[in-house]
Amino acid sequence: MHEIQITAFCPRSNSLTPEEITEREEQLKTWLKKYRTITADIDQLMEEISTLDELAEQAKNVQGQDGRCTGMVNELIGTLEGRIRELSEMRLYLQAILDLLTVDNERQVLYLHYVKGFNWAKVGETLFMDERWCRRLHTRAIRRLAEMM
């Protein structure tokens, strides 16, 4: 289970110490790294629901109209669907964090690195930029987001 607790975004606070900003930057990177994991978890849960749907159909054919087993499977499916909703909300929230960036290059670098899972060389190749420049944009973008938190 993935827990993400993200504080509300507010206007930049000038009272942040460099240590607090660094801590927020690390937090942001940790959250953004979870994007792909969340997507993979959603896909896995969808597959499990599909399998359970098939099992429920088979159970219905075997037990006739009794339906106790089918009811239990449907209850489990409902639980999995609830988890999918939670994960989807987390993923949308993480996307909203990326959307806070107003500089396209910064947003693209974060998107390609965290959402698509590209390494820095691939990010640079995709954006027709030097790999080192992509890393600098990444650092700048994370800093901007950390200051917005």
Phi, psi and omega in degrees: 000137182252123178253128176233122176243112183244127178289156180294146178277140181219169179303152182307133178258123180282355184268006180285137176277160176303325179294320179294320178295316179299318178298317178294323178298316180295321177299313180301314180299321178297315180296314183295327177296337181281348183305308182294324178296318179298315180298317178296320178297319179298314179301317180296317179297323178297319178296318179298320178296318178300315178297317179295323176301316178297317179296320179297320179296316178296318180296322179297319180293326183282316187264002177070229185268358182302302171077007180298313180295317179299320178297320179293320179295317179296324177295318178296318177299318178299321178296315179296320178296324176296319178295322177298318178298316179300312181296322179296321177296318177299317181296319177297321179295318178295322176295322178296325176298314179297323182290347177292336181288131181265347179267115185305314182300319179296314180298318180296319179299313179295318180299310182295322183284313186269319184277312181276341178079020181288143171283173186296324179297317180291322177300312180299317179298317182296320183265004182056047180229159173292142180303318180297322179294322177299318178297320178295317177299320178301310180300317180296316181295316179297320179298314180301314181295319180299322179288338178279340184289000000 
